[in-house]
Amino acid sequence: MKEQQSRIYYFDIMKAFAILAVVITHVAGSSWYHIVDVENVAAKGFDKVGFIASTIWLGLAKCGVPIFLMTSGALLLQKSYSIKQIYKRIGLLAVSLVIMLMVYEITVLLCDAESSQLSVINVLRNTMTDLLLGTGPTYSWYLYTLIGIYIILPILKVYVDAVNEQIYRYTLLIIWIVSSVIPFVMLIIPADISMSVKMLLMGTNSFSGFVGYFLLGYYFEKYGLRLPERILAILGVLGIGIATYLVVMNPGTMEDYMRYYMPGVVIYGVAMYVLIRRLAQRLQDTKICGVLSDLGTKTLGIYMLHMPVVMVLDKYIDLNNYCTVNLIWEVPAFSFAVLIITYIIVCIMRLIPGVQRVV
């Protein structure tokens, strides 16, 4: 029992680190997209210093989602679930998705110059439109992905229990090639290469990459990864360093080289997962463990609500009207503020009966 509790503790600590990284990603991303916005560039010119600063923060925080997905795989694939349990969990996630979309739409209307548009009818209409047509906020993709993974979870469970380590590695290699290497090759193929070659390489889907993270988490729990921490750190720095360099040198590519399934981000995400896992195991017997593990148990609610908090704070603080040098410290400071405020909101919401299961 003691071992089981310790494992829960260090996974919760890992989730705490991951949610901070996710918040930093979205705070830095808000500034990043503002800097590269065509109208902003036309009015003020291209802010290269701010672009580099926000890109670096984006890169450093890109490990958040991979850690979440690998942690989920490590936890969920250890157990067996009935179809009824799967449906129940999918239903709870669907409720969480609706709440997230509804809170987002309320925030949009409140932050709009014409806040008089805020009404129950408008909120419900916009929420249903977002849900049915996929027109909601970009960060909602994560809950859609989780629902998709839960749908195929029984199949994944049967598979990982049936195969040996060699077949498991082969599967991960195929997923890596299909979902990571091929999309990267697509980005660097010269424009004059035959379109037929490009079409041949386009038979891929990013969802397979997210399933790959899910399977990787369980692989590390079942078989481990015997690499020195120094080598892991070097690989992680090289992975995200190259991705960051490619984005900085090619602003017109937007965030292509930093998508979660790109090779550099995958290498960085895996390295950070293993390193933070080892750090979390060391922290679980310290005084800070209670704070971090409690934060880790509320990451779903924080993910759902952090962007509305960003939007409200940005309306009054206006992070985009910055002195570019200050982005170096403004991004983490703003992110910590968002994390703390959202954590308090989630704690209050969880006092409402029944809400704890969906927030």
SVG drawing of the C-alpha trace seen along z (x, -y; Angstrom):
<svg xmlns="http://www.w3.org/2000/svg" viewBox="-32 -52 58 64">
<polyline fill="none" stroke="black" stroke-width="0.4" points="0.0,0.0 2.9,-2.4 4.4,-1.9 1.0,-2.5 0.6,-5.8 4.1,-6.9 3.5,-6.3 0.3,-8.4 2.2,-11.2 5.0,-11.4 2.5,-11.3 0.6,-14.2 3.8,-16.1 4.6,-15.5 1.1,-16.8 1.8,-20.0 5.0,-20.7 3.1,-19.9 0.2,-22.3 2.6,-25.1 4.3,-24.4 0.9,-24.4 0.0,-27.8 3.4,-29.2 2.8,-27.9 -0.4,-29.8 0.8,-33.0 3.9,-33.0 1.8,-32.0 -0.5,-35.0 2.4,-37.3 4.0,-35.3 0.9,-35.4 0.5,-39.1 4.0,-39.8 3.7,-37.9 0.2,-39.3 0.2,-40.9 -1.7,-44.0 0.6,-44.5 3.7,-44.0 2.3,-46.6 1.6,-49.1 4.7,-48.7 7.2,-46.6 8.5,-43.2 9.6,-42.9 12.5,-40.5 13.6,-40.6 10.1,-40.0 9.6,-37.2 12.8,-35.4 11.9,-35.8 8.4,-34.4 9.6,-31.6 12.2,-30.5 9.5,-30.4 7.2,-28.5 10.0,-25.9 10.8,-25.5 7.2,-24.9 6.4,-22.5 7.0,-19.5 3.6,-20.1 1.2,-18.2 3.6,-15.3 4.1,-14.9 0.3,-14.9 -0.3,-12.3 2.6,-10.0 1.5,-10.2 -2.1,-9.3 -0.7,-6.3 1.4,-5.2 -1.6,-5.3 -4.5,-4.1 -2.8,-1.2 -1.9,0.4 -5.5,1.2 -8.4,2.9 -11.6,1.1 -15.1,2.4 -16.9,0.7 -19.3,-0.7 -16.5,-2.4 -15.1,-3.8 -18.4,-5.3 -18.8,-6.8 -15.4,-8.5 -16.1,-9.7 -19.4,-11.2 -17.6,-13.0 -15.0,-14.4 -17.8,-15.5 -19.4,-17.4 -16.0,-19.0 -15.7,-20.0 -19.1,-21.7 -18.3,-23.5 -14.9,-24.7 -16.6,-25.9 -19.3,-27.7 -16.9,-29.5 -14.8,-30.5 -17.9,-31.9 -19.0,-33.8 -15.4,-35.3 -15.3,-36.3 -18.6,-38.2 -17.5,-39.8 -14.2,-40.9 -15.9,-42.2 -16.3,-45.9 -20.0,-45.3 -20.5,-43.2 -24.3,-43.8 -24.3,-40.8 -23.9,-38.6 -27.1,-36.6 -28.0,-33.0 -29.3,-32.5 -26.0,-33.8 -23.9,-31.7 -25.8,-28.5 -25.9,-29.1 -22.2,-29.8 -21.3,-26.9 -23.4,-24.4 -21.9,-25.9 -18.4,-25.4 -19.2,-21.8 -20.8,-20.7 -18.7,-22.5 -15.4,-22.6 -15.2,-26.4 -14.2,-26.6 -10.9,-27.8 -7.8,-26.2 -6.8,-24.7 -10.0,-22.7 -8.3,-20.1 -6.7,-18.4 -10.1,-17.3 -11.2,-16.1 -7.9,-14.1 -8.5,-12.6 -12.0,-11.5 -10.6,-9.9 -7.9,-8.1 -10.5,-6.8 -12.6,-5.5 -9.7,-3.2 -8.4,-2.6 -9.7,1.0 -8.0,1.8 -4.7,0.3 -4.9,2.2 -5.4,5.6 -2.5,4.7 0.1,3.7 -0.8,6.8 -0.3,9.1 2.9,7.9 6.5,8.3 9.0,5.5 10.4,6.0 7.0,5.6 6.2,2.7 9.4,0.9 8.5,1.7 5.1,0.1 6.6,-3.0 9.1,-3.2 6.3,-3.0 4.3,-5.7 7.4,-7.9 8.0,-7.6 4.4,-8.1 3.4,-10.9 6.7,-12.7 9.4,-12.0 7.1,-12.2 5.4,-15.5 8.9,-17.0 10.1,-15.8 7.0,-17.4 8.1,-20.8 11.6,-20.7 10.9,-19.3 11.7,-22.0 8.7,-23.6 9.8,-22.3 9.6,-18.6 6.9,-16.7 3.5,-17.1 3.0,-13.3 5.9,-12.7 4.3,-15.1 0.9,-13.4 2.6,-10.1 3.9,-11.4 0.7,-13.0 -1.0,-9.8 -0.5,-10.7 -2.6,-12.0 -1.4,-13.9 -3.7,-11.8 -1.4,-8.8 1.4,-10.9 -0.7,-11.6 -1.4,-7.9 2.3,-7.4 2.9,-9.6 0.2,-7.6 2.0,-4.3 5.4,-5.7 4.3,-6.6 3.3,-3.0 6.4,-1.7 8.6,-3.6 6.6,-2.2 6.8,1.4 10.3,1.5 12.0,-1.6 14.6,-3.8 18.2,-3.2 19.9,-6.4 22.1,-8.7 20.4,-12.0 23.2,-13.9 22.5,-12.2 18.8,-12.8 19.3,-16.5 21.6,-16.9 19.1,-15.2 16.3,-17.3 18.3,-20.5 19.3,-19.6 15.8,-18.6 14.0,-21.7 17.0,-23.9 16.9,-22.9 13.1,-23.3 13.4,-26.8 16.1,-27.8 14.0,-26.7 11.1,-28.7 13.2,-31.8 14.9,-31.5 11.6,-31.0 9.0,-33.2 6.7,-32.7 6.3,-29.0 4.4,-30.0 4.6,-27.2 5.1,-24.3 8.4,-23.1 7.1,-23.2 4.0,-21.1 3.7,-18.4 4.5,-15.6 7.6,-17.2 10.8,-15.3 12.5,-18.0 9.5,-18.4 9.0,-14.6 12.7,-14.2 12.4,-17.1 9.1,-15.9 10.4,-12.4 13.6,-13.7 11.6,-16.1 9.1,-13.3 11.9,-11.0 13.8,-13.8 10.8,-15.3 9.6,-11.8 12.9,-11.2 12.7,-14.7 9.2,-14.0 10.2,-10.7 12.8,-12.6 10.3,-15.4 7.6,-13.0 9.2,-12.7 9.8,-16.5 7.6,-19.1 6.6,-20.6 5.1,-17.3 1.7,-18.1 1.4,-21.4 2.5,-20.0 0.5,-16.8 -2.7,-18.8 -2.0,-21.0 -1.6,-17.9 -5.0,-16.6 -6.6,-19.7 -4.9,-20.0 -8.0,-19.1 -10.0,-22.1 -7.0,-24.4 -6.6,-23.4 -10.3,-24.1 -10.3,-27.5 -6.8,-29.0 -7.4,-30.6 -10.4,-32.6 -8.3,-33.9 -5.6,-34.8 -8.1,-36.7 -9.5,-38.7 -6.1,-39.6 -4.8,-40.5 -7.8,-42.9 -6.7,-44.9 -2.9,-44.3 -2.5,-44.1 0.5,-41.8 0.9,-42.6 1.7,-46.3 5.1,-45.2 8.6,-46.5 10.0,-43.5 13.0,-42.9 10.5,-42.4 9.0,-39.3 11.9,-37.3 10.4,-37.7 6.9,-38.9 5.9,-35.5 6.8,-33.4 5.4,-36.0 2.1,-36.3 1.9,-32.5 2.4,-31.9 -0.3,-34.5 -2.7,-32.8 -1.9,-29.4 -2.5,-30.6 -5.8,-32.4 -7.1,-29.4 -6.1,-27.0 -8.1,-29.1 -11.2,-29.2 -11.0,-25.4 -10.8,-24.8 -13.9,-27.0 -15.8,-25.3 -15.0,-21.9 -16.9,-22.8 -20.1,-22.5 -21.6,-19.0 -20.9,-16.9 -18.6,-19.5 -15.4,-17.8 -15.8,-15.0 -15.8,-17.2 -13.4,-20.1"/>
</svg>
